[in-house]
Amino acid sequence: MLDTSLIIQYGPSLLRGFGVTILCWAAGCAIGMTLGFVLMLLRQVPLRPLRWLIRAYVEVIRGTPFLIQLFLLYNGGPSIGLRLEATTAGILGLGLYGSAYFAEIFRAGYQAVPKGQVEAALSLGMSYGAILRRVIVPAMLVSTIPAIVNMMAILTKETVVLSIITVPELMYEMQTMAAETFATFETILGMALFYWLLVEVTSRLGRRLEARVTRFLTHSSTPTPSTRTSTARA
């Protein structure tokens, strides 16, 4: 039978753990998307050694478990002078892990942008930075938002691994609750509800963002009355 008194008793510590989980997830996603976007741009540079290096990084990160990467970062870091606190190592680990996947997502979106749009922008004398900001990135968002949201949802569940290095996130607090009360069912149920809530909120925000970007691009591509008049006169 479900003992709701345990949820009430451990509620404050569980909420603190959930807050740490959200912090690690949000910061890790931000680092991962930023680094992934930079890796995607660097991969477009016509320098074969650089492209090979980035590809090797992506394949190594995607080909090894996150747990091993986290252990190497947290426990192996001091051997090369890199000493990180548990929470910092967890955030950085999530960011590095996610960057490889985000880089591939952005690369696919970049390649999906019609070359005609880029060539048209070049013919108008636009700089590469302006083309990237006003042509490539908006078109990329439409095709990559579902994959980005899906990867963000995956990273929410990867945060459970952070408890291994004593990050005081939700899983860590849940394990403490289970060890002190032996209430396994309440622990599993509570953890499932917290993670379901985070994934559901992420999915809903992603759908809203996708709809907003689509409306913005549709509105931008619709000619204004003055534009239509000028075209008709020409």
Buried (B, 14 or more C-beta within 10 A) or exposed (E): EEEEEBBEBBEEBBEBBBEBBBBBBBBBBBBBBEBBBBBBBBBEEEEEEEBEEBEEBBEEBEEEEBEEBBBEBBEEBEEEEEEBEBBBBBBBBBBBBBBBBBBBBBBBBBEEBEEEEBEEBEEEEBEEEEBBEEBBBBBBBBBBBBBBBBBBBEBBEBBBBBBBBEBBBBBBBBBBBBEEBEBEEBBEEBBEEBBEEBBEEBBEEBEEBBEEBEEEBEEEEEEEEEEEEEEEEE
